Amino acid sequence: MARKSKGNNSVTIYPDWCKGCGICVEFCPQKVLGLNDQGKATVVREANCIRCGFCELHCPDFAIVVKNKEEPVEVEMENGTPKPKAKAKPKAKGKGA
């Protein structure tokens, strides 16, 4: 659940699901969320999110998702088309590992 890694999180709010109860705003310890002019939850300070999980856990409408920010994927190009990267072989698990 909680990772406590500030600045590495992406907060998504589904406005069609949000009924504007404000529970997420009240529970957020870092004041990441606020209510917009329509009374719906909105992200106001995403960089402050520590991924504590309170907003997701307490949202009665399941309108909030917090996850790791996606790292940009580097794609090698070959003749104008993306070139697939070779997958790294998994490390062997054995005794002493």
C-alpha positions in Angstrom: 0.0 0.0 0.0 2.1 2.9 1.2 5.5 3.6 -0.3 6.2 7.0 1.2 8.2 8.2 -1.9 7.4 11.8 -2.4 7.3 13.0 -6.0 7.3 9.6 -7.7 3.5 9.1 -7.7 0.7 9.7 -10.2 -2.7 10.6 -8.8 -5.7 10.0 -11.1 -9.3 11.1 -10.2 -12.2 9.9 -12.3 -14.5 12.9 -12.2 -17.5 10.9 -13.6 -17.3 8.6 -10.5 -16.6 11.3 -8.0 -19.6 12.6 -6.1 -17.7 15.4 -4.4 -18.0 14.2 -0.8 -14.6 15.7 0.1 -13.5 12.7 2.2 -10.3 12.4 0.2 -9.4 16.1 0.7 -9.9 15.8 4.4 -7.9 12.6 4.8 -4.9 13.6 2.7 -2.0 14.4 5.0 0.0 16.2 2.3 -2.9 18.3 1.0 -2.5 16.9 -2.5 -6.2 17.0 -3.3 -8.8 19.8 -3.4 -12.3 20.4 -4.6 -12.8 22.3 -7.9 -15.5 24.8 -8.7 -17.9 21.9 -9.6 -17.3 20.4 -6.1 -15.4 17.4 -7.5 -12.0 16.2 -6.2 -9.0 17.4 -8.1 -5.2 17.1 -7.8 -3.7 20.3 -6.7 -0.2 19.3 -5.5 0.7 15.9 -7.0 4.4 16.3 -6.2 3.6 16.2 -2.5 1.9 12.8 -2.7 3.6 10.2 -0.5 1.4 7.4 -1.6 0.0 6.8 1.9 -3.2 5.3 0.3 -5.7 7.2 2.5 -7.5 8.8 -0.4 -7.9 5.5 -2.3 -8.9 3.6 0.8 -11.5 6.1 2.0 -13.1 7.1 -1.4 -16.6 5.6 -1.3 -16.8 5.8 -5.1 -13.4 4.2 -6.0 -12.7 7.4 -8.0 -9.1 7.7 -7.1 -6.0 5.7 -8.2 -2.5 6.4 -7.0 0.4 4.6 -8.7 4.0 5.0 -9.5 4.8 7.5 -12.3 5.7 5.8 -15.5 9.3 6.2 -16.3 9.9 7.3 -19.9 10.7 4.4 -22.1 13.6 4.7 -24.5 12.8 3.2 -27.9 15.6 2.5 -30.4 14.6 3.2 -34.0 15.7 1.2 -36.9 14.7 2.4 -40.4 12.0 4.6 -39.0 10.3 1.9 -37.0 10.7 1.0 -33.3 13.2 -1.7 -32.7 12.3 -4.2 -30.0 14.7 -4.4 -27.0 16.2 -7.7 -26.0 14.8 -8.9 -22.7 17.2 -9.4 -19.9 17.5 -13.0 -18.8 16.1 -13.6 -15.3 18.7 -14.4 -12.6 18.8 -18.0 -11.6 17.4 -18.8 -8.2 19.3 -21.4 -6.3 21.0 -22.1 -3.0 22.5 -19.1 -1.4 20.5 -16.7 -3.5 
